[in-house]
Amino acid sequence: MQRRTFLSTAVGALAANTIFPSFAIGKPGKSANSKLNIAFIGAGGWIARQPYEQGCAEENLVAFCDVDRNLCAENMKNWRTTQPFFDDFRVMLDKMHKEIDAVVISTPDHTHFAATLMAMERGIHVYTQKPLTHNIWQARTLVKAKDRYKITTQMGNQGHAGDGIRQSVEAVRADVIGDVSEVFCRNEGPEMGSMHFANPATMPPPSSPVPDGLAWDLWLGPAAKRDFYVDYLPKKWRSFFDFGSGMLGDFGCHTFDTPVWALDLDPPTVIECMAREKSLDGVIPTASHIRFHFPAKGNRGPVILNWFDGPQDWTKVGRIDQFGAQHAAHLGRACWMVGTKGLLGCGTHAGAPVILPDDLRKQWQTNPPAKTIPRVAGGPFREWMRAIKGEGPEPGSNFNYSAKLTEIILLGVLAQRFNTRIEWDAANARITNHPELNAFIKEPVREGWEYGEKL
């Protein structure tokens, strides 16, 4: 079916089968059932099933968009939807923005910004998967857009809505482990050749025929034109810096979340690539060690955060080894904060904390800190939707918070990519010791994909 014919048919089906409530943007009051009109940009695989199964299916799902018809065919079949389906989110938002209250954006990293900002400009509330953006200028621009358009935002680092991260933050703030000056975050990946990461023999990688059902030029979006490569999809685009951010982008937004919140970390002043495996230009390495230097703030002293990905002995770095021998069973945790009294560890997606040594943990369990942070019921999607309806507070991972977290991650990505030390002037959003790298703070985009220039 030709694209124009498909869209015409889809919009006709919309008119025939759907009655929109008065809750849509720009209309006074709520619908009788107080349901939101939600659209999906990115409708395939688990990344779309997650919002569907965790609250969005309880609302009115009014439109779907994906550049890969084959990837989302199973979801569309299982969801028995007759709502319009688009391959270009720009077309969807232009045609249907008056009928859409909110949108969940689950595209590859390099198209997060364009889809998110275009929706915000039309008064549509946004839930964007992590990392929020592909470069730092984009992250800061979305904060400006949030302030201008006054809409409800959320980034998809879902552990931020959990009880476990709140327990950790409350423990750190209550001085359970003492003053924290070191943090260790880790992930055993990337495992090249897995479903998530590719390691081509050459760069650029060899060309492959474009599969039927894939709108390849739309998938590229703002990125420079290139031939299709079979290992880009469905998930291995994360291996390529032009599209993804490697392990830091994939897991850093989850694993850094607890220390960034608990220690109120602003962007670091220095980011160092301490070690990395060799990789082809533009491809993430199979292992690296990145060190972030955060300045003192308030009553807290300076903090050094170490990130390790890939197989390596990270327990021999810094003061974490003082507890390593007797507590080896616990050290598989993804994040450890080292205090003057002990350690606090948590998982990749936050989760319930572990406190060491044993006597400190028992003391914490017997006399836990007060629950000073409100708990979230039902997870991050319901948190976001309640806020849109005026039934709850602003989501915890709103763009004011998640843009800062994303900026920290992206600075690490740059240090890793170029195997260097970066000195960061956050006030002016400039790399001062390698000015040539400032080209990556705001990356060039293809004609027709320019957004946010006037914010």
C-alpha positions in Angstrom: 0.0 0.0 0.0 1.3 3.4 -0.9 2.0 5.7 2.1 -0.5 8.4 1.1 -3.2 5.8 0.6 -2.4 4.1 3.9 -2.7 7.4 5.8 -5.9 8.4 4.1 -7.4 5.0 5.0 -6.1 5.3 8.6 -7.6 8.7 9.1 -10.9 7.6 7.7 -10.9 4.7 10.1 -10.3 7.1 12.9 -13.3 9.2 12.0 -15.5 6.2 11.6 -14.5 4.3 14.8 -13.4 6.8 17.4 -15.2 9.4 19.5 -12.9 11.7 21.3 -13.6 13.0 24.8 -13.5 16.7 25.7 -10.3 16.2 27.7 -8.1 16.8 24.6 -5.7 19.7 24.7 -7.3 23.1 24.2 -10.8 21.9 25.3 -12.2 22.9 28.7 -12.8 20.3 31.4 -12.4 16.5 31.3 -14.2 13.8 29.5 -16.9 11.9 31.3 -14.5 9.0 32.0 -11.5 11.3 32.6 -9.4 9.4 30.2 -6.5 10.8 28.2 -6.0 10.5 24.5 -2.5 8.9 24.2 -0.4 8.3 21.1 2.7 6.1 20.8 5.7 7.1 18.8 7.6 3.8 18.6 5.1 0.9 18.8 7.1 -2.2 18.5 8.6 -4.7 21.0 8.8 -4.5 24.7 9.7 -0.8 24.7 6.1 -0.2 23.6 4.5 -3.0 25.5 5.8 -1.6 28.8 3.7 1.6 28.7 0.8 -0.3 27.2 0.8 -2.8 30.0 1.7 -0.4 32.8 -1.2 2.0 32.5 -1.6 3.5 29.1 -4.0 0.8 27.9 -6.4 2.1 30.6 -6.7 5.4 28.7 -7.8 6.1 25.1 -5.1 5.0 22.6 -5.7 7.1 19.6 -2.7 6.8 17.2 0.5 4.8 16.7 3.6 5.6 14.8 6.6 3.5 13.9 9.0 3.4 10.9 9.2 -0.4 11.1 5.9 -2.1 10.2 7.3 -5.6 10.9 8.7 -4.8 14.3 5.3 -3.5 15.6 3.1 -6.0 13.8 2.8 -8.3 16.8 1.8 -5.5 19.2 -0.8 -4.1 16.7 -2.3 -7.6 16.3 -2.4 -8.4 20.1 -3.8 -5.0 20.9 -6.6 -5.4 18.3 -6.3 -1.7 17.5 -8.1 0.0 14.6 -6.6 3.4 15.4 -4.5 5.2 12.7 -1.0 4.1 12.1 1.7 6.4 10.8 5.3 5.9 9.7 6.3 9.6 10.2 5.6 11.2 13.6 5.7 14.6 12.0 2.7 13.7 9.9 0.9 12.2 12.9 1.5 15.3 15.1 0.5 17.7 12.3 -2.7 15.8 11.5 -3.8 14.8 15.0 -2.3 17.1 17.6 -5.7 18.5 18.5 -6.9 15.0 19.4 -3.8 14.0 21.3 -3.3 14.8 25.0 -0.1 12.9 25.6 2.5 10.9 23.8 4.9 8.1 24.7 8.2 8.3 22.7 10.1 5.1 22.4 12.4 5.7 19.4 16.2 5.2 19.2 18.1 7.9 21.0 18.9 10.1 18.1 15.3 10.9 17.3 14.1 11.5 20.9 14.6 15.2 20.7 12.8 15.9 17.4 9.8 13.9 18.4 9.7 15.2 22.0 10.0 18.9 21.0 7.5 18.7 18.2 5.0 17.3 20.6 5.7 19.9 23.2 5.3 22.7 20.7 1.8 21.5 20.1 0.9 21.4 23.8 1.2 17.6 24.1 2.5 16.0 27.3 5.5 13.8 26.8 7.0 10.6 28.2 10.4 10.1 26.6 12.5 7.0 27.1 16.0 7.3 28.4 18.5 8.8 27.7 16.4 11.9 27.2 18.4 13.2 24.3 21.4 12.4 22.1 23.4 15.6 22.9 23.7 18.1 25.7 22.2 21.1 23.8 19.1 19.0 23.1 18.7 18.2 26.8 19.0 21.9 27.8 16.6 22.9 25.1 13.9 20.5 26.3 14.2 22.2 29.8 13.5 25.5 28.1 10.6 24.0 26.2 9.1 22.6 29.4 9.2 26.1 31.0 7.7 27.7 27.9 4.9 25.2 27.1 3.9 24.3 30.7 3.3 20.6 29.9 3.9 17.5 32.0 7.1 15.6 31.3 8.7 12.3 32.3 11.8 10.4 31.3 11.7 6.6 31.3 14.2 5.7 34.0 11.5 3.8 35.8 13.4 3.0 39.0 13.0 6.7 39.9 9.3 6.0 40.7 10.1 3.0 43.0 10.3 2.7 46.8 13.8 1.3 46.7 15.4 4.5 45.4 13.5 6.5 48.0 14.8 4.3 50.8 18.4 4.9 49.5 18.0 8.6 49.2 16.4 8.9 52.7 19.3 6.8 54.2 22.0 9.0 52.6 20.2 12.2 53.7 19.9 10.8 57.2 23.6 10.2 57.4 23.3 6.5 57.8 26.5 5.8 55.9 28.2 9.1 56.7 29.8 11.6 54.3 29.9 10.2 50.8 32.9 11.1 48.6 33.1 8.1 46.2 30.5 6.3 44.1 31.0 3.2 41.9 28.6 2.3 39.1 29.0 -0.7 36.9 27.5 -3.0 34.2 29.0 -6.2 32.8 28.0 -5.4 29.2 28.2 -4.6 26.4 28.3 -8.2 25.2 29.1 -7.8 21.5 27.1 -10.2 19.3 24.2 -10.2 21.7 20.7 -8.9 20.8 21.7 -5.4 22.0 25.3 -4.7 20.7 27.1 -5.2 17.4 30.8 -5.1 16.5 31.2 -4.7 12.7 34.4 -5.7 11.1 34.7 -2.3 9.3 33.4 1.2 9.6 31.3 2.1 7.8 29.7 -1.3 8.1 28.7 -3.3 4.9 25.5 -2.3 3.2 22.5 -4.5 3.3 19.2 -4.4 1.5 16.5 -2.4 3.3 13.9 -4.8 4.6 10.3 -4.5 3.4 8.2 -2.5 5.8 11.1 -0.3 7.0 11.1 3.4 6.2 14.9 3.7 6.4 15.2 7.4 5.6 12.7 8.2 8.4 14.5 5.9 10.8 17.7 7.9 10.1 15.7 11.1 10.9 18.2 13.9 11.8 21.3 11.7 11.3 23.4 11.9 8.1 22.3 9.6 5.2 24.0 6.2 5.0 23.3 2.8 3.7 21.3 0.3 5.8 23.3 -2.2 7.8 21.5 -5.4 8.9 22.8 -5.2 12.5 21.4 -1.7 13.2 18.0 -3.1 13.9 16.1 -3.8 16.0 18.4 -2.9 19.0 22.0 -2.9 18.0 22.0 0.7 16.9 23.1 1.3 20.6 26.6 0.3 19.5 27.0 3.2 17.2 27.7 6.7 18.6 25.7 8.4 15.7 22.5 6.7 17.0 23.0 5.6 20.6 25.2 6.1 23.6 26.4 2.6 24.4 26.2 1.2 27.9 26.2 4.6 29.5 23.1 5.7 27.6 21.4 2.3 28.0 22.0 1.7 31.7 23.7 4.9 33.1 20.4 6.8 33.3 19.1 4.0 35.6 22.3 3.3 37.6 23.4 6.9 38.2 19.9 7.9 39.3 20.3 6.9 43.0 23.6 8.8 43.6 22.6 11.8 41.5 19.3 12.2 43.5 20.8 11.3 46.9 23.9 13.5 46.6 22.2 16.3 44.6 24.9 16.0 41.9 25.1 18.8 39.3 27.1 18.3 36.1 30.7 17.4 36.8 33.7 19.7 36.2 36.0 17.0 35.0 35.3 13.7 33.2 38.1 11.3 32.5 38.4 8.2 30.4 40.7 6.2 32.6 40.8 3.1 30.4 38.9 1.6 27.4 39.2 -1.2 25.0 40.0 -0.3 21.4 37.1 0.0 19.0 36.5 1.1 15.5 35.8 4.8 15.0 32.1 5.5 15.9 31.6 2.1 17.7 31.4 1.8 21.5 34.1 -0.1 23.2 33.6 -3.5 24.8 34.9 -2.1 28.2 35.7 1.2 29.8 36.4 3.0 33.0 35.1 6.6 33.2 35.6 8.9 36.2 33.4 11.9 37.0 34.5 14.7 39.3 31.7 16.6 41.0 32.4 19.8 43.0 31.4 20.3 46.6 27.8 21.6 47.1 26.1 22.8 50.3 27.2 20.7 53.2 28.6 18.0 50.9 32.2 17.7 49.9 33.4 16.8 46.4 32.4 13.5 44.9 34.2 11.1 42.5 31.9 8.7 40.6 33.5 5.8 38.8 31.7 4.0 35.9 32.8 0.6 34.7 31.4 -1.3 31.8 32.6 -4.7 30.5 34.4 -7.4 32.4 37.0 -6.0 34.7 38.0 -6.0 38.4 36.4 -2.8 39.6 36.6 -3.7 43.3 40.3 -2.7 43.6 39.6 1.0 42.8 39.3 3.5 45.7 37.9 2.7 49.2 35.3 0.2 48.2 37.9 -2.6 48.7 37.8 -2.1 52.4 34.6 -4.1 52.5 35.3 -6.3 49.5 36.7 -9.4 51.1 34.1 -10.0 53.8 31.1 -9.0 51.7 31.9 -10.4 48.2 28.4 -11.8 47.9 26.9 -8.3 47.9 29.4 -6.7 45.5 27.5 -7.8 42.4 25.3 -4.7 42.9 25.4 -2.2 40.2 25.9 0.9 42.3 27.8 1.6 45.6 28.0 4.8 47.5 31.0 4.9 49.9 30.6 6.8 53.1 32.7 7.4 56.1 30.6 5.0 58.1 29.8 2.3 55.5 28.5 1.5 52.0 25.1 1.7 50.4 24.5 -0.5 47.4 21.6 -0.8 44.9 20.8 -2.5 41.7 20.9 -1.5 38.0 17.4 0.0 38.2 17.8 1.3 41.8 15.7 -1.2 43.9 16.0 -1.8 47.6 19.3 -0.8 49.2 21.9 -3.0 50.9 23.9 -1.3 53.7 27.3 -2.6 54.9 28.9 -3.5 57.2 26.5 -5.9 59.0 26.1 -3.9 62.2 25.3 -0.7 60.3 22.7 -2.6 58.2 21.1 -4.0 61.3 21.0 -0.6 62.9 19.4 0.9 59.8 16.8 -1.9 59.7 15.9 -1.6 63.4 15.7 2.2 63.2 15.1 3.3 59.6 15.0 7.0 58.7 11.6 8.7 58.3 9.9 8.4 55.0 10.4 12.0 53.9 9.8 11.4 50.2 6.3 10.7 49.0 5.8 7.2 47.5 4.6 6.6 43.9 1.7 4.3 43.3 1.5 2.2 40.1 4.8 3.1 38.5 6.1 5.9 36.3 3.5 5.9 33.6 0.6 6.2 36.0 2.6 8.8 37.9 2.9 10.8 34.7 -0.8 10.4 33.7 -2.0 11.4 37.2 0.0 14.6 37.0 -1.5 15.4 33.5 -5.0 15.0 35.0 -4.2 17.2 38.0 -4.5 14.2 40.3 -0.9 14.1 41.5 2.3 16.0 41.8 4.8 16.6 39.0 6.6 13.4 38.1 10.0 12.8 39.8 11.9 12.3 36.5 10.5 15.4 34.9 12.8 17.2 32.5 14.3 19.5 35.0 15.7 16.5 36.8 16.2 14.1 33.9 17.9 16.6 31.6 20.6 17.1 34.2 21.0 13.3 34.7 21.2 12.9 30.9 23.8 15.7 30.6 26.0 13.9 33.2 25.7 10.6 31.1 26.4 12.3 27.8 29.6 13.9 29.2 30.8 10.4 30.1 29.9 9.2 26.6 32.1 12.0 25.0 35.1 11.1 27.3 34.7 7.5 26.4 34.2 8.1 22.7 37.4 10.1 22.4 39.4 8.4 25.1 40.2 11.7 26.8 39.8 14.0 29.8 37.1 16.6 29.5 37.0 19.9 31.5 33.4 21.1 31.5 32.2 24.6 32.0 28.6 23.9 32.8 27.6 27.6 33.1 28.5 28.2 29.4 27.9 24.6 28.2 31.5 24.4 26.8 34.4 22.0 26.9 37.3 24.2 27.7 40.4 21.9 27.2 39.3 20.3 23.9 37.3 23.0 22.0 37.1 20.8 18.9 34.7 18.5 20.9 32.2 21.2 21.3 30.9 20.2 17.9 29.3 17.3 19.7 27.5 19.4 22.3 25.1 20.4 19.5 25.3 18.0 16.6 24.4 19.0 13.0 21.2 17.7 11.7 19.8 17.0 8.2 17.7 19.6 6.5 14.1 19.3 7.6 15.0 18.1 11.1 15.9 21.4 12.7 14.0 21.9 16.0 14.5 24.2 18.9 16.6 26.9 17.3 14.4 29.7 18.6 14.1 28.6 22.2 
